[in-house]
Amino acid sequence: MNILAITIPSYKKGVSIGANATILPGITIGENAMIGAGAVITKDVPGNEKVKGKW
């Protein structure tokens, strides 16, 4: 029997996420990072980073 374990994204202090952003399971968003509206986050985002589009 296979059990799929899904981990939720981890958000640090001061994170700002725009509307309709998609963050995949298991991703860590660093402290004070900003995620633009509609962004697709596929890997960890370091602290104090501004991200838009596909990351």
C-alpha positions as CSV (number, residue, x, y, z in Angstrom):
1,M,0.0,0.0,0.0
2,N,1.5,3.3,-1.1
3,I,0.7,6.4,1.0
4,L,1.4,9.7,-0.5
5,A,2.7,12.2,2.1
6,I,2.0,15.8,1.1
7,T,3.8,18.5,3.1
8,I,2.4,22.0,3.3
9,P,4.5,25.1,2.3
10,S,6.4,26.7,5.1
11,Y,6.2,30.5,5.5
12,K,8.6,32.6,7.6
13,K,7.9,35.9,9.4
14,G,6.9,38.9,7.2
15,V,6.0,37.0,4.0
16,S,3.7,38.8,1.5
17,I,1.9,36.7,-1.1
18,G,0.0,38.3,-4.0
19,A,-3.5,37.2,-5.2
20,N,-3.8,33.9,-7.2
21,A,-0.1,32.8,-6.5
22,T,0.5,29.1,-6.6
23,I,3.0,27.6,-4.2
24,L,3.8,23.9,-4.5
25,P,3.8,21.6,-1.5
26,G,7.0,21.4,0.6
27,I,8.3,24.9,-0.5
28,T,9.8,27.3,2.1
29,I,9.3,31.0,1.7
30,G,12.0,33.0,3.5
31,E,11.6,35.8,5.9
32,N,10.3,39.1,4.4
33,A,10.0,37.6,0.9
34,M,7.4,39.0,-1.5
35,I,5.6,36.8,-4.0
36,G,3.9,38.6,-6.9
37,A,0.3,38.1,-7.9
38,G,-0.2,35.0,-10.2
39,A,3.4,33.7,-9.5
40,V,4.0,29.9,-9.7
41,I,6.6,28.9,-7.0
42,T,8.3,25.6,-7.7
43,K,11.4,26.0,-5.5
44,D,12.4,27.6,-2.1
45,V,12.5,31.3,-2.0
46,P,15.3,32.9,0.1
47,G,14.6,35.7,2.6
48,N,14.2,39.3,1.4
49,E,13.6,38.1,-2.2
50,K,11.0,39.5,-4.6
51,V,9.6,36.9,-6.9
52,K,7.3,37.1,-9.9
53,G,6.3,34.8,-12.7
54,K,7.6,31.3,-12.5
55,W,10.3,30.7,-9.9
